[in-house]
Amino acid sequence: MQHVPVSPSESQASWSPNLSASNGHGTPSASGEERRVHERVAVALPTTVSGDGHTQSVSTHDVSLSGACISLDVPLAVGSIVEVDVTLPTMAEPARVRGEVRWARQGRAGIIFRSGATAAIAAFVGSMLMSPEAMAAKTSVPTFDANADVVMDMKAGGERPDEFQLTSVFEQQYSSFDECVADAKKNPNKTLPGDVDVEILLNPKGHQPLGINATLPDSVNKGSLRECLRGAVAAADYPSYDGPPVVVTFSFELDPGTYWEEE
């Protein structure tokens, strides 16, 4: 199962494609101060992954307190249970954890840690987050009025951001979205219902957006969850383009739980 982007209508004055998430992942938002509960550390750590009848020596793309995005040579099935040995610079032996594959796409997989040496990984991530470089990298993206009048820059070009690039960038945040939801649930066996709608005011210079809105279902409209999701959206590396700021929208299922890709 994959995200299938819906092409924007050519009659729209501003480009706001609705990118539906058929595999149940989506986009967050963060107004004012970014308050993500589980920050990620972008770091390549030598890693061995065993699962689906294969053992492969790969590396992490990023690591958090509760999971990791891992670059793979051999694809892993979504929902499968894997053994992960992560080589930490703070330990003589690799830290072994047992995890579940939550998503897999384009040579990467998001793995949620379930048991094992999670405390050792959490200690490493915590030390990295407290470094001056990590603290300086934190961002703050405000909300915005999507219906407000926009003063157009007449010198701006006519280019619009590439829809495929935006979708790819957004999908790389899946593991962060899962972490936000997992932390918000009091009962890990309970599924949070409903969909999340996100509006992103893109910055033509790329990287950090100019604004992010997130609308959650009323039944789970927790400020901490909303801000965690906004923070994950803000952390994506958005492409630059020669044109004015535009609003793009994503919609996704808040808590898809464990799911399997269709053959």
Phi, psi and omega in degrees: 000141184220159169295134177240106182292140177262121184298139180291149178292138181290345181275352181288136179288320176242147186277113178225071181292141174268108182260100184279144182257096183286342178264005169087022176245167181195205191244141177255183179209164179207115177265152177056234185282131179286129186230049177293132181287318181244095176289150177257149174247118177283105183207139178264106179249132177304130187219141173246127181242128179240123180175157181058030178080009181232149169236123184227141177265113186227210177207159177281153171263318172204159183224143175230186180294334187236006181182185181205152169258125187238134174281136188236153170266322180243126182300150176248145179285135177296133181095349181284153178263131185230155171259129184236123175252112183254125178275112180258141179293347182266358184229146179286326180247151178300147176274121182260129176229157175252133184217174180240134178283116181267328176207157179211128182193139172051048175077012178227160177216143175261124183240127175266127180286134180250324182198174179105211186278051181292330181295322179294319179292319179298321179295319179295313180299318179299321179292325178290322182290335180274357179290152179303323181295318181291320180296321180290337183279348181295144184239163176225114182243124183281167168281175181207162178269106183291343181259003182288152175294140182249130175275113186280138174274109185293345179272351181290148179286181182259010182286149174240152181297147181286126184295320180295318178299316180298318179297317180297317179297317182296318183294338179289350180266005185306315183297324178293321178297317179300319181296320178300314182293316181300320181289331183280343184275126176287325179246111183297342180270356180264143180258131176282126186276161169096178182246161177242134176249130183235136173244132181238121174271104187286145175264120180304336179282353178086183178063243187288129178294164177278336180193154180217127173246144176222128178246120181255161175301146182302326184290341181229029185281065178273134180299321182294321178292317180298316181291325177297316179294318178299321179297320179294322177296316182295334185282349181290153182264086185286145183286153175271162179200160182263086181186184181279164174300137178228158179258129174240150183236146175230147175228137182208158176287128186299312187222084182287346184070205178278132180220162181239143177287142176280142179287000000 
